[in-house]
Amino acid sequence: MGRLTGKVALITGAGNGQGASEAYFFAREGAKVIATDIEFDRLTEVVNEINAEFPNSTIALKHDVSSEEAWIQVVEAGVKTFGNINVLVNNAGIATTTPYTELTFDAFQRTMSINAWSQLVGIRTVVPYMKQAGAGSIINIGSLASKINAGGFSAYTMSKGAVEAMTRSAAAELGPVGIRVNSVHPGGIATRMVTENKDITQEAVRQIEAALPLRRLGTADEVAHLVVFLASDESTYITGAEHIVDGGQWIQ
Ligand SMILES: NC(=O)c1ccc[n+]([C@@H]2O[C@H](COP(=O)([O-])OP(=O)(O)OC[C@H]3O[C@@H](n4cnc5c(N)ncnc54)[C@H](O)[C@@H]3O)[C@@H](O)[C@H]2O)c1
């Protein structure tokens, strides 16, 4: 029996990076997975690979997390396929590398919509199903950027600050109905958000790594292992908490 056997999990942004790792580990631990992403072709490749190893474990749904209508559609389709939703991983996100002095309202609003508003809509769309089941675990992917000096990331930092605050208040509100809400705060993780970011040079990455206690970026899998734990019944007394996975950057 896997650590997530009997659970149905919706994971956003599952077409790449951390979300793809999470979908894989969730399926490996016995969960049924509703994997969603705005990049449907890429998501389909990921889901086909997962199903080749863990047959009928995972479905792929196209999803723009900033659209409330899209949330309603994917949640209904997921429940129709697997019967319920016990876990929500609000993982999809974009990085905005614009200094405060150059940030436009449109760029601010887009970043907030995809990184923060999406998570709120996701929570309120899945909660009725979790209430029915009498339990649920919601994992919001934030960032270390809401906690440290992250100059140059303006809207991104603000959106992740909203995720952090929302996690605490949602945990207080939903605890009494058996739903846990936690945030995960990755430091520098070697996904395309960092390795293919035109504003983050190889030299900048080397400097970040040299300053870290563990002297390297993290991997998507290293974040996914923490998310599996928070989704599982190994963490049933943990809610409203911030979980940092950063190679020690926070203590620098
Ligand atoms: N990589 C890092 O260093 C790092 C650090 C801290 C936090 N994070 C956070 O981790 C999460 C995952 O990022 P990642 O590192 O795997 O990056 P990634 O770019 O590999 O993956 C992000 C995924 O989100 C999807 N996405 C983007 N906009 C979307 C939308 N509107 N609707 C649905 N899906 C959308 C993308 O298609 C992609 O599959 C993000 O929330 C990110 O902010 C990343």
The ligand as a MOL file (V3000), in Angstrom:
LIG
                    3D

  0  0  0     0  0            999 V3000
M  V30 BEGIN CTAB
M  V30 COUNTS 44 48 0 0 0
M  V30 BEGIN ATOM
M  V30 1 N 12.0220 27.1320 -9.4840 0
M  V30 2 C 12.2120 27.8480 -8.3980 0
M  V30 3 O 13.3550 28.2340 -8.0600 0
M  V30 4 C 11.0540 28.1970 -7.5040 0
M  V30 5 C 11.3500 28.7830 -6.2740 0
M  V30 6 C 10.3040 29.0940 -5.4100 0
M  V30 7 C 9.0130 28.8200 -5.7780 0
M  V30 8 N 8.7470 28.2600 -6.9930 0 CHG=1
M  V30 9 C 7.3400 28.0010 -7.3090 0
M  V30 10 O 7.1650 26.6270 -7.6120 0
M  V30 11 C 6.0290 26.4580 -8.4640 0
M  V30 12 C 6.3950 25.5500 -9.6290 0
M  V30 13 O 7.3790 26.1880 -10.4370 0
M  V30 14 P 8.5270 25.3910 -11.2040 0
M  V30 15 O 9.8060 25.7490 -10.5730 0
M  V30 16 O 8.1610 23.9570 -11.3270 0 CHG=-1
M  V30 17 O 8.4640 26.1350 -12.6160 0
M  V30 18 P 7.9860 25.6360 -14.0660 0
M  V30 19 O 7.9970 26.8390 -14.9180 0
M  V30 20 O 8.7910 24.4590 -14.4810 0
M  V30 21 O 6.4910 25.1290 -13.8480 0
M  V30 22 C 5.3970 26.0010 -13.6960 0
M  V30 23 C 4.1890 25.3690 -14.3510 0
M  V30 24 O 3.0540 26.2450 -14.1820 0
M  V30 25 C 2.3390 26.2710 -15.4100 0
M  V30 26 N 1.5370 27.4870 -15.5370 0
M  V30 27 C 1.9710 28.7590 -15.7120 0
M  V30 28 N 0.9150 29.5970 -15.8340 0
M  V30 29 C -0.2000 28.8340 -15.7360 0
M  V30 30 C -1.5810 29.1070 -15.7910 0
M  V30 31 N -2.0620 30.3630 -15.9950 0
M  V30 32 N -2.4690 28.0860 -15.6350 0
M  V30 33 C -2.0110 26.8160 -15.4470 0
M  V30 34 N -0.7080 26.4840 -15.4090 0
M  V30 35 C 0.1870 27.4910 -15.5630 0
M  V30 36 C 3.4150 26.1790 -16.4890 0
M  V30 37 O 2.8920 25.7910 -17.7470 0
M  V30 38 C 4.3760 25.1720 -15.8690 0
M  V30 39 O 4.0400 23.8410 -16.2320 0
M  V30 40 C 5.6010 27.8770 -8.8700 0
M  V30 41 O 4.5050 28.2820 -8.0840 0
M  V30 42 C 6.8270 28.7080 -8.5540 0
M  V30 43 O 6.5140 30.0610 -8.2940 0
M  V30 44 C 9.7470 27.9460 -7.8620 0
M  V30 END ATOM
M  V30 BEGIN BOND
M  V30 1 1 1 2
M  V30 2 2 2 3
M  V30 3 1 2 4
M  V30 4 1 4 5
M  V30 5 2 4 44
M  V30 6 2 5 6
M  V30 7 1 6 7
M  V30 8 2 7 8
M  V30 9 1 8 9
M  V30 10 1 8 44
M  V30 11 1 9 10
M  V30 12 1 9 42
M  V30 13 1 10 11
M  V30 14 1 11 12
M  V30 15 1 11 40
M  V30 16 1 12 13
M  V30 17 1 13 14
M  V30 18 2 14 15
M  V30 19 1 14 16
M  V30 20 1 14 17
M  V30 21 1 17 18
M  V30 22 2 18 19
M  V30 23 1 18 20
M  V30 24 1 18 21
M  V30 25 1 21 22
M  V30 26 1 22 23
M  V30 27 1 23 24
M  V30 28 1 23 38
M  V30 29 1 24 25
M  V30 30 1 25 26
M  V30 31 1 25 36
M  V30 32 1 26 27
M  V30 33 1 26 35
M  V30 34 2 27 28
M  V30 35 1 28 29
M  V30 36 1 29 30
M  V30 37 2 29 35
M  V30 38 1 30 31
M  V30 39 2 30 32
M  V30 40 1 32 33
M  V30 41 2 33 34
M  V30 42 1 34 35
M  V30 43 1 36 37
M  V30 44 1 36 38
M  V30 45 1 38 39
M  V30 46 1 40 41
M  V30 47 1 40 42
M  V30 48 1 42 43
M  V30 END BOND
M  V30 END CTAB
M  END
